Amino acid sequence: MNTSNDTANVRTVGDWLFGCVNFAVPDEAVVNIAMDRNFSVDTAASDVDRDSLRLMKADLFKWIVLGAGKVNNTSDTDNGWSHSEGGYTLSEYDKQLLMGEANAIYEELEPESVFGKKKIRMRSAGIMPAYRDLDGTPLPRKPL
């Protein structure tokens, strides 16, 4: 039995969600995502069922896809110290990948939450010649 204090090693829902992406996400977004699923960001991730964690991950991806595609970096300097936070740019391909990952989770666990445009394909056979006028009278045909 380990007698050391293990509270520092507890991975929370917030930690888990922040670890799902490779760039900065506002704390408020993660808090709201967890709250929408009736969890606190301070809840131990091990106390949350796997499906709920996956749905929160899908919600985070959805938040990213529906947000801005470019976030600029910021930097501050003042008399010898400096601080900077990196930005990121998401291409349409990146957004499609995130949307696909989120929708795969939603399709499995919560089908009513699937989002994105449905693609409709239209096929044309070209312009068809008119053989009759509006009254139904046959139109004369010119030989080629």
The 8 nearest C-alpha neighbors of each residue, nearest first, counted from 0:
[[1, 2, 3, 5, 4, 6, 8, 9],
 [0, 2, 3, 4, 5, 6, 8, 7],
 [3, 1, 0, 4, 5, 6, 8, 7],
 [4, 2, 1, 5, 6, 0, 7, 8],
 [3, 5, 6, 2, 7, 1, 8, 9],
 [6, 4, 8, 7, 3, 9, 2, 1],
 [5, 7, 8, 9, 4, 10, 3, 43],
 [6, 8, 5, 9, 4, 10, 3, 11],
 [9, 7, 5, 6, 10, 4, 11, 43],
 [10, 8, 6, 7, 11, 43, 5, 44],
 [9, 11, 43, 44, 14, 8, 15, 12],
 [12, 10, 43, 44, 14, 13, 41, 42],
 [11, 13, 44, 40, 15, 14, 42, 43],
 [12, 14, 40, 16, 11, 15, 17, 41],
 [15, 13, 11, 17, 12, 16, 10, 18],
 [14, 16, 12, 18, 13, 17, 11, 19],
 [17, 15, 13, 19, 18, 14, 12, 56],
 [16, 18, 14, 19, 15, 20, 13, 24],
 [17, 19, 15, 16, 20, 14, 21, 13],
 [20, 18, 16, 17, 15, 21, 56, 59],
 [21, 19, 18, 22, 17, 16, 23, 24],
 [20, 22, 19, 23, 18, 17, 24, 87],
 [23, 21, 20, 24, 87, 86, 85, 17],
 [22, 24, 25, 21, 85, 86, 20, 17],
 [23, 25, 26, 22, 28, 17, 29, 20],
 [26, 24, 27, 28, 23, 29, 30, 17],
 [27, 25, 29, 28, 30, 24, 13, 31],
 [26, 28, 30, 25, 29, 31, 24, 32],
 [29, 27, 31, 25, 26, 30, 32, 24],
 [28, 30, 32, 26, 31, 27, 33, 13],
 [29, 31, 27, 33, 28, 32, 40, 34],
 [32, 30, 34, 28, 33, 29, 35, 27],
 [31, 33, 29, 35, 34, 30, 28, 55],
 [32, 34, 38, 30, 36, 31, 35, 39],
 [35, 33, 37, 31, 38, 36, 32, 39],
 [34, 36, 32, 33, 37, 31, 38, 30],
 [35, 37, 34, 33, 38, 32, 55, 51],
 [38, 36, 34, 35, 33, 39, 32, 31],
 [39, 37, 33, 34, 36, 40, 42, 35],
 [38, 40, 41, 42, 33, 34, 37, 30],
 [39, 41, 13, 12, 42, 30, 33, 11],
 [42, 40, 39, 11, 12, 43, 13, 38],
 [43, 41, 39, 11, 40, 12, 44, 38],
 [42, 44, 11, 45, 46, 10, 12, 9],
 [45, 43, 12, 11, 46, 47, 10, 42],
 [44, 46, 43, 47, 48, 10, 11, 42],
 [47, 45, 44, 43, 48, 42, 11, 12],
 [48, 46, 44, 45, 49, 51, 52, 43],
 [49, 47, 51, 50, 52, 46, 45, 44],
 [48, 50, 52, 51, 53, 47, 54, 45],
 [51, 49, 53, 52, 48, 54, 108, 47],
 [52, 50, 54, 53, 49, 48, 55, 47],
 [51, 53, 55, 49, 50, 54, 56, 48],
 [52, 54, 56, 50, 55, 51, 49, 57],
 [55, 53, 57, 51, 56, 52, 50, 58],
 [56, 54, 58, 52, 57, 53, 59, 51],
 [55, 57, 53, 59, 54, 58, 52, 60],
 [58, 56, 101, 54, 60, 59, 55, 61],
 [57, 59, 55, 61, 56, 60, 62, 54],
 [60, 58, 62, 56, 61, 57, 55, 63],
 [61, 59, 63, 57, 62, 58, 97, 101],
 [60, 62, 58, 64, 59, 63, 65, 57],
 [63, 61, 59, 65, 60, 64, 66, 58],
 [62, 64, 60, 66, 61, 65, 59, 67],
 [65, 63, 61, 94, 66, 62, 60, 98],
 [64, 66, 62, 63, 61, 67, 68, 60],
 [67, 65, 63, 64, 62, 68, 61, 69],
 [66, 68, 69, 70, 65, 63, 64, 89],
 [69, 67, 89, 88, 66, 90, 70, 64],
 [70, 68, 88, 67, 87, 89, 71, 86],
 [71, 69, 86, 87, 88, 72, 68, 67],
 [72, 70, 86, 69, 73, 87, 85, 88],
 [71, 73, 86, 85, 84, 70, 74, 83],
 [74, 72, 84, 83, 71, 85, 75, 86],
 [73, 75, 83, 82, 84, 76, 72, 81],
 [76, 74, 82, 81, 83, 77, 73, 80],
 [77, 75, 81, 80, 82, 78, 74, 79],
 [76, 78, 80, 79, 81, 75, 82, 74],
 [77, 79, 80, 76, 81, 75, 82, 74],
 [78, 80, 77, 81, 76, 82, 75, 74],
 [81, 79, 77, 76, 78, 82, 75, 83],
 [80, 82, 76, 75, 77, 83, 79, 74],
 [81, 83, 75, 74, 76, 84, 80, 73],
 [84, 82, 74, 73, 75, 85, 81, 72],
 [85, 83, 73, 72, 74, 86, 82, 23],
 [86, 84, 72, 83, 73, 87, 71, 23],
 [85, 87, 72, 71, 70, 84, 88, 69],
 [86, 88, 70, 69, 71, 89, 85, 22],
 [87, 89, 69, 68, 70, 90, 86, 71],
 [90, 88, 68, 93, 69, 94, 91, 87],
 [89, 91, 93, 92, 94, 88, 68, 95],
 [90, 92, 94, 93, 95, 89, 68, 96],
 [91, 93, 95, 90, 94, 96, 89, 97],
 [94, 92, 90, 96, 95, 91, 89, 97],
 [93, 95, 91, 97, 92, 64, 96, 98],
 [94, 96, 92, 98, 93, 97, 99, 91],
 [97, 95, 99, 93, 94, 98, 100, 92],
 [98, 96, 94, 100, 99, 95, 60, 101],
 [99, 97, 95, 101, 96, 100, 102, 94],
 [100, 98, 96, 102, 97, 101, 95, 103],
 [99, 101, 97, 103, 98, 102, 96, 104],
 [102, 100, 57, 98, 104, 103, 99, 60],
 [101, 103, 105, 99, 113, 104, 100, 106],
 [102, 104, 100, 106, 101, 105, 99, 107],
 [103, 105, 101, 107, 102, 106, 108, 57],
 [104, 106, 109, 102, 108, 110, 107, 103],
 [107, 105, 110, 103, 104, 102, 108, 109],
 [106, 108, 104, 105, 109, 103, 110, 102],
 [107, 109, 105, 106, 104, 110, 50, 54],
 [108, 110, 105, 111, 112, 106, 107, 104],
 [111, 109, 106, 105, 112, 113, 108, 107],
 [110, 112, 109, 113, 105, 106, 114, 108],
 [113, 111, 110, 109, 105, 114, 106, 102],
 [114, 112, 102, 105, 111, 110, 106, 115],
 [115, 113, 112, 102, 116, 98, 61, 111],
 [116, 114, 117, 113, 98, 102, 99, 118],
 [117, 115, 118, 114, 119, 113, 98, 95],
 [116, 118, 119, 115, 114, 120, 113, 102],
 [119, 117, 116, 120, 115, 121, 114, 122],
 [120, 118, 117, 121, 116, 122, 115, 123],
 [121, 119, 118, 122, 117, 123, 116, 124],
 [122, 120, 119, 123, 118, 124, 125, 117],
 [121, 123, 120, 124, 125, 119, 126, 118],
 [122, 124, 125, 121, 126, 127, 120, 119],
 [123, 125, 122, 126, 127, 121, 128, 120],
 [126, 124, 123, 127, 122, 128, 121, 129],
 [127, 125, 128, 124, 123, 129, 122, 130],
 [126, 128, 125, 129, 124, 130, 123, 131],
 [129, 127, 130, 126, 131, 125, 140, 138],
 [128, 130, 131, 127, 132, 138, 137, 126],
 [129, 131, 138, 137, 128, 132, 139, 140],
 [132, 130, 137, 138, 135, 136, 129, 133],
 [131, 133, 135, 134, 136, 138, 137, 130],
 [134, 132, 135, 131, 136, 137, 129, 130],
 [135, 133, 132, 136, 131, 137, 138, 130],
 [136, 134, 131, 132, 133, 137, 130, 138],
 [135, 137, 131, 132, 134, 138, 133, 130],
 [138, 136, 131, 130, 135, 132, 139, 134],
 [137, 139, 131, 130, 140, 136, 132, 129],
 [138, 140, 137, 141, 130, 131, 136, 142],
 [141, 139, 138, 142, 130, 137, 143, 129],
 [140, 142, 143, 139, 138, 130, 128, 129],
 [141, 143, 140, 139, 138, 128, 130, 129],
 [142, 141, 140, 139, 128, 138, 130, 129]]
